[in-house]
Amino acid sequence: MSAKFSSLRAALMEGHVIPAHPLALNAERKLDERRQRALSRYYLEAGAGGLAVGVHTTQFPIHGNGMLEPVLRIAMEEIQSHERATGRRIIKVAGIVGRTEQALREARLAAGLGYEAGLLSLGAFRGESNDDMLAHAQKVAREIPIVGFYLQTAVGGRPLAYDFWRRFFDIESVVAVKVAPFNRYQTLDVMRALADSGRGGEIALYTGNDDHIVLDLIGGARFSERAAAPAVGFVGGLLGQWAVFTKRAVEMVEELRELRKSGAPVPQGWFAKANALTDINAALFDAANNFRGCIAGIHEALRRQGLLEGVWCLDPEESLSPGQLEEIDRVWQAYPSMRDDDFIRERLGRWLS
């Protein structure tokens, strides 16, 4: 195993906030490069340990409209500039979609730009067998280390049972999994498969369950009462929710990391914070309307803070749902301490320069 590969595994296992990077558009629904860079600068200065670009929150249509390369390049330029200025190592993840031919092209593009891992979407394999999906993953893994992606069905994912994950974890170049089915049974399938694979010490679990962030990070699991049964748990998160309020997320993850290390009982306040974050997420992600307004909701939060000019998505039909704006108003007033308003206000002019 190369030193670079070992370094990536070690960095992922430390546990980080990895925002799923949005797409900044202008009123003509064209890429707004100035604000795209400002978003990256916000996440990096907020202390994010990595960026995931070209993923669901970046809007999957960029994989077919010519935007993928410039969006990946812009984020990489900002990451490299930040690394040079601070000496901090940033984990670089690119979203990879499509059937095998397309996925291989995207993996090569990402690797050529400096991305270390590909978040592998299986949305193009809705009706395929485990054998087909695993063969696809193995081919992509020869081009770039891969992060598995269990995406909820409401936004294009498909059920992936224990047997799939148990075999997926036999692929040498798997470095992590984003677990985002928004379903406890399916989440436990991934955790049990990792425990049974014996690779729990080298493959990192990152929560993508935006409805269960804090509780995923608080506790692990053992799948037997035997004393020797391995424990597995989430070390960090790769989340659309962390595309907003990122500095607060970094502070939370650092506190939870120390709490896990201490082995002390979990203070009751964390359970209240878990529910508050889920309440915020329900409004931003439009849970009441089966997540139809999830990307527009993230954009609205960033618009209020000055990072985006509007809530425009690539699809003109994709916007805030009826009643969603009122729900965002409600949580905005209810939980001011969860936001980064002052942090952003003090730096926004520089980020937009």
NORNOR-V646068 format. One record per pair of residues at least 12 apart in sequence whose C-alpha atoms are under 7 Angstrom apart, sorted by sequence separation. I is the first residue (numbers start at 1). J is the second residue. D is the distance in Angstrom with one decimal. If there is no record, write none. Layout:
i:j:d
I:J:D
I:J:D
This chain:
i:j:d
24:36:5.1
220:232:5.4
221:233:6.3
285:297:5.9
299:311:4.9
23:36:6.6
220:233:3.9
284:297:4.4
54:68:6.7
219:233:6.5
220:234:6.8
284:298:5.9
296:311:5.4
94:110:6.3
217:234:5.4
296:313:6.9
54:72:7.0
216:234:6.2
217:235:6.5
53:72:6.3
217:236:6.8
94:115:6.3
93:115:5.8
96:118:5.9
92:115:5.0
93:116:6.1
94:117:6.4
95:118:5.6
96:119:5.8
97:120:6.3
296:319:5.2
297:320:6.4
92:116:5.4
93:117:4.9
94:118:4.9
95:119:4.7
96:120:5.0
97:121:5.1
296:320:5.5
92:117:6.6
93:118:5.5
94:119:6.0
95:120:6.4
96:121:6.1
97:122:6.9
99:124:6.0
165:190:6.0
169:194:6.7
293:318:6.9
93:119:6.5
98:124:5.3
118:144:6.4
120:146:6.5
293:319:5.7
117:144:5.8
118:145:6.3
119:146:6.0
120:147:6.1
146:173:6.2
147:174:6.0
162:189:4.9
166:193:4.6
176:203:4.9
177:204:6.5
178:205:6.4
179:206:6.3
180:207:6.4
182:209:5.1
207:234:6.3
293:320:4.9
116:144:6.9
117:145:4.8
118:146:4.8
119:147:4.6
120:148:5.6
121:149:5.8
145:173:4.9
146:174:4.9
147:175:5.8
148:176:6.3
149:177:5.8
150:178:6.3
152:180:5.9
161:189:6.5
162:190:6.3
165:193:5.8
166:194:6.7
169:197:6.5
175:203:4.9
176:204:4.4
177:205:5.2
178:206:4.9
179:207:5.2
180:208:4.1
181:209:6.6
205:233:6.7
206:234:5.5
293:321:5.6
116:145:6.8
117:146:5.3
118:147:5.8
119:148:6.1
120:149:5.8
145:174:5.9
146:175:6.1
147:176:4.7
148:177:4.2
149:178:4.9
150:179:5.0
151:180:5.0
152:181:3.9
174:203:6.9
175:204:6.5
176:205:5.7
177:206:6.0
178:207:5.7
179:208:5.1
180:209:4.5
182:211:6.7
205:234:4.8
206:235:6.1
207:236:6.4
208:237:6.0
210:239:6.7
18:48:5.8
21:51:6.7
117:147:6.6
119:149:6.3
145:175:6.5
147:177:5.0
148:178:5.9
149:179:6.2
150:180:5.2
151:181:5.2
152:182:6.0
178:208:5.6
179:209:6.6
205:235:6.1
206:236:4.9
207:237:4.5
208:238:5.6
17:48:5.1
18:49:5.9
20:51:6.5
21:52:5.8
147:178:6.8
150:181:5.7
162:193:6.0
166:197:6.4
192:223:6.6
204:235:6.7
206:237:4.4
207:238:6.2
208:239:5.1
210:241:6.2
16:48:6.8
17:49:5.6
18:50:4.7
19:51:5.6
20:52:4.9
21:53:5.2
126:158:6.2
141:173:5.7
200:232:6.1
206:238:5.9
16:49:5.1
17:50:6.8
18:51:5.2
19:52:6.2
20:53:6.4
107:140:6.8
111:144:6.5
123:156:6.0
138:171:6.6
18:52:6.5
123:157:5.5
130:164:5.9
134:168:6.5
20:55:6.6
22:57:5.2
23:58:4.9
40:75:6.2
108:143:6.3
123:158:6.9
195:230:6.1
21:57:6.1
22:58:4.3
100:136:5.9
104:140:5.7
107:143:6.1
195:231:6.9
305:341:6.4
20:57:5.8
21:58:5.6
37:74:6.7
41:78:6.8
103:140:6.8
107:144:6.2
195:232:6.2
37:75:6.9
40:78:6.5
218:256:6.7
286:324:6.3
50:90:4.8
51:91:6.5
52:92:6.6
53:93:6.4
54:94:5.8
55:95:4.6
73:113:6.7
241:281:6.8
37:78:6.9
49:90:5.3
50:91:4.1
51:92:5.7
52:93:4.6
53:94:5.0
54:95:4.6
191:232:6.5
283:324:6.4
49:91:6.2
50:92:5.8
51:93:6.1
52:94:5.6
53:95:6.0
52:95:6.9
283:327:5.3
284:328:6.2
283:328:5.3
280:331:5.7
244:298:6.9
244:301:6.9
244:302:6.7
215:274:6.6
178:238:6.4
214:274:5.2
212:278:6.7
211:278:5.0
211:281:6.7
210:281:6.7
248:338:6.3
248:339:6.7
248:340:6.6
245:338:6.7
247:340:6.4
245:339:4.9
245:340:5.2
154:290:6.5
154:291:7.0
9:175:6.0
57:240:6.0
13:204:5.3
12:204:6.1
9:202:6.4
46:246:6.2
47:247:6.5
46:247:4.6
48:250:6.5
43:246:6.4
47:250:6.2
20:238:6.3
17:236:6.0
18:237:6.1
19:238:5.7
20:239:5.4
15:235:4.4
16:236:4.8
17:237:5.5
18:238:4.6
19:239:5.4
20:240:4.9
14:235:6.9
15:236:4.3
16:237:6.5
17:238:6.5
18:239:6.7
19:240:6.2
13:235:6.6
21:243:6.2
19:242:4.9
20:243:5.9
19:243:4.9
17:249:6.9
17:250:6.0
57:295:6.2
39:307:6.6
38:307:6.9
35:307:6.5
35:308:6.4
29:312:6.5
24:308:6.5
29:313:6.8
27:312:6.9
29:314:5.9
25:312:6.3
41:351:6.2
38:351:4.7
38:352:5.4
35:352:6.4
34:352:6.1
